[in-house]
């Protein structure tokens, strides 16, 4: 697997066309409406969602906007992803974002930078759990996007890191995409899908990333846009 230790810096460092370190991704504009109740989707991610190293509007979040428009789904997408973001940063920023945007759906794509920095798994787990609870408490449905690290991090660490996403999703009744880079990082020719840092996918890989996320997200957004209570299953 190409991503990870080949570059010791946290995801989001270096030069790129967009998604500069510590800089939020540009907010998406509302998609075309179809007369159905509007949904507001908040994406809280790191450089993998903030178009690190990519031309503007070529990452999976921008492709999601385009797909929603093609399918005439009334939805607004707000990309609050920040290159280099950790679960701690996301946890700190989320309350403000929930107040500001009042989303009906929240996608949490964080954790990769925690692993690259060697942060304790318990801390990442607690931060993810707190974010899911905060979003659900604000009446939003929550999708947790999982990540993996390559085996040279150590088999036990890799297994425990992968498992924490499923654990949080199960315990907090959130939906789950088990591995964001499925079909991108786990193929025999995976090198061709990545930028030179061996961490960030090329633009050509982002349609595949969107397909992986859409399998869970699409049915959600096609369902009635009622705001769930905090006890409603994700």
C-alpha positions in Angstrom: 0.0 0.0 0.0 1.5 3.3 -1.1 0.2 5.8 1.4 1.7 6.4 4.9 5.3 6.2 6.1 6.9 7.0 2.7 6.1 10.6 3.7 6.4 11.2 7.5 4.7 14.6 7.3 1.0 14.8 8.3 -1.4 14.6 5.3 -1.7 18.1 4.1 1.9 19.3 4.1 3.8 20.5 1.1 2.8 22.5 -2.0 -0.4 21.9 -3.9 -2.9 23.5 -6.3 -5.5 23.8 -3.6 -6.2 22.5 0.0 -3.2 24.3 1.5 -2.1 23.1 5.0 -4.4 24.5 7.6 -6.6 26.2 4.9 -10.3 25.2 4.7 -11.5 23.8 1.4 -13.7 26.3 -0.6 -17.3 25.9 0.4 -19.5 24.2 -2.1 -22.5 26.0 -3.7 -26.0 24.6 -3.6 -26.8 22.0 -6.2 -29.8 22.2 -8.6 -33.0 21.6 -6.8 -35.9 19.2 -7.8 -38.6 20.7 -5.6 -37.9 18.2 -2.7 -37.1 19.5 0.8 -33.5 20.8 0.8 -30.8 18.9 2.6 -27.6 20.5 3.8 -24.6 18.2 3.8 -21.5 19.2 5.9 -18.2 17.4 5.1 -15.7 17.6 7.9 -12.5 16.1 6.6 -8.7 16.5 6.1 -6.6 16.9 2.9 -8.3 13.8 1.3 -11.5 15.9 1.1 -9.9 19.4 0.8 -8.4 18.8 -2.7 -4.8 18.6 -1.6 -2.6 18.8 -4.7 -5.6 18.9 -7.1 -7.0 21.5 -9.4 -10.0 23.2 -7.9 -13.3 21.3 -8.2 -11.7 17.9 -9.0 -11.9 16.2 -5.6 -14.7 13.8 -4.5 -16.7 16.5 -2.7 -16.9 18.6 -5.8 -17.8 15.5 -7.8 -20.5 14.8 -5.3 -22.0 18.2 -6.0 -22.1 17.4 -9.7 -23.7 14.1 -9.1 -26.4 15.6 -6.9 -27.2 18.1 -9.6 -27.3 15.4 -12.3 -29.7 13.3 -10.2 -31.8 16.4 -9.4 -31.4 16.0 -5.6 -32.1 19.1 -3.7 -29.0 19.4 -1.5 -26.4 22.0 -0.5 -22.9 20.7 0.2 -20.6 22.6 2.6 -17.0 21.4 2.5 -15.4 22.4 5.8 -12.4 20.1 5.3 -8.9 21.4 6.2 -5.6 19.9 5.0 -3.7 18.6 8.0 -6.8 18.3 10.2 -6.9 15.8 13.1 -9.8 14.4 15.0 -9.0 16.9 17.8 -9.2 19.8 15.4 -12.5 18.5 13.9 -13.9 18.1 17.4 -13.0 21.7 18.3 -14.5 23.2 15.1 -17.6 21.1 14.8 -19.9 23.0 17.3 -19.3 26.2 15.4 -20.0 24.6 12.1 -23.2 23.0 13.3 -24.5 26.3 14.6 -23.4 28.1 11.4 -24.7 25.6 8.8 -27.4 23.6 10.6 -26.7 20.5 8.5 -29.2 17.7 8.0 -26.3 15.3 7.2 -22.7 15.3 8.4 -19.8 13.3 6.8 -16.8 12.9 9.1 -13.6 12.0 7.3 -10.9 12.3 9.9 -8.3 10.1 11.6 -5.6 9.7 9.0 -3.5 12.5 10.3 -3.9 11.1 13.8 -2.2 7.9 12.6 0.5 9.7 10.7 1.4 11.6 13.9 1.3 8.5 16.0 -1.5 9.9 18.3 -3.1 7.5 20.8 -5.9 5.5 19.4 -8.0 6.1 22.5 -7.8 9.8 21.8 -8.9 9.4 18.2 -11.8 7.2 19.3 -13.0 9.6 21.9 -12.8 12.5 19.5 -14.7 10.7 16.8 -17.3 9.6 19.3 -17.8 13.2 20.5 -18.2 14.5 17.0 -20.8 11.9 16.1 -22.7 12.7 19.3 -22.5 16.4 18.7 -23.8 16.1 15.1 -26.6 13.8 16.1 -27.5 16.0 19.0 -27.9 18.8 16.5 -30.4 16.7 14.6 -28.1 15.6 11.8 -27.6 12.1 10.4 -23.9 11.1 10.5 -21.7 9.1 8.2 -18.3 8.1 9.4 -15.7 7.5 6.7 -13.0 5.0 7.8 -9.4 4.9 6.9 -6.6 2.3 7.1 -2.8 2.4 7.5 -0.3 0.1 5.8 1.0 -3.0 7.6 4.4 -1.5 8.2 2.8 0.6 11.0 2.6 -2.8 12.8 -0.1 -5.4 12.3 -1.7 -4.7 15.7 -1.8 -1.0 15.3 -3.2 -1.3 11.8 -5.9 -3.6 12.9 -6.9 -1.5 15.9 -6.9 1.7 13.9 -9.2 0.2 11.3 -11.5 -1.2 14.0 -12.0 2.0 15.8 -14.2 3.5 13.0 -16.5 0.5 13.0 -16.6 0.5 16.8 -17.6 4.2 17.0 -20.2 3.8 14.2 -21.7 0.8 15.9 -21.8 2.3 19.4 -23.1 5.7 18.3 -25.5 4.4 15.6 -23.8 6.2 12.8 -23.5 4.9 9.2 -20.1 3.8 8.1 -17.9 3.7 5.0 -15.3 1.1 6.2 -12.4 2.3 3.9 -12.4 5.6 2.0 -9.6 4.4 -0.4 -11.1 1.0 -1.2 -10.2 0.3 -4.9 -7.6 3.0 -4.8 -5.0 2.0 -2.2 -5.6 -1.7 -2.0 -5.0 -2.7 -5.6 -1.8 -4.3 -7.1 -1.2 -1.2 -9.2 -2.1 1.3 -6.4 1.0 3.4 -7.1 -0.5 4.9 -10.2 -3.4 6.3 -8.2 -1.3 8.5 -5.9 0.6 11.7 -6.1 4.4 11.7 -5.6 4.0 11.9 -1.8 2.3 8.4 -1.9 -0.4 9.7 0.5 -2.8 11.8 -1.6 -4.8 10.3 -4.5 -4.6 11.8 -7.9 -7.7 13.5 -9.4 -8.2 10.4 -11.5 -8.8 8.4 -8.3 -11.5 10.7 -6.9 -14.4 9.3 -8.9 -13.7 5.9 -7.4 -13.6 7.5 -3.9 -17.0 9.1 -4.6 -18.4 5.8 -5.7 -17.3 4.2 -2.4 -18.9 6.9 -0.3 -22.0 7.2 -2.5 -23.0 3.6 -1.8 -23.9 4.7 1.7 -24.5 8.4 1.2 -26.7 8.1 -1.9 -29.6 6.2 -0.4 -29.6 8.6 2.6 -29.9 11.6 0.4 -32.7 10.0 -1.7 -34.7 9.3 1.5 -37.2 11.8 2.9 -35.3 14.8 4.3 -36.7 14.7 7.8 -34.3 15.8 10.5 -33.8 12.9 12.9 -33.9 13.2 16.7 -30.7 12.4 18.6 -32.0 8.9 19.2 -32.7 8.2 15.5 -30.3 5.6 14.0 -27.7 7.2 11.7 
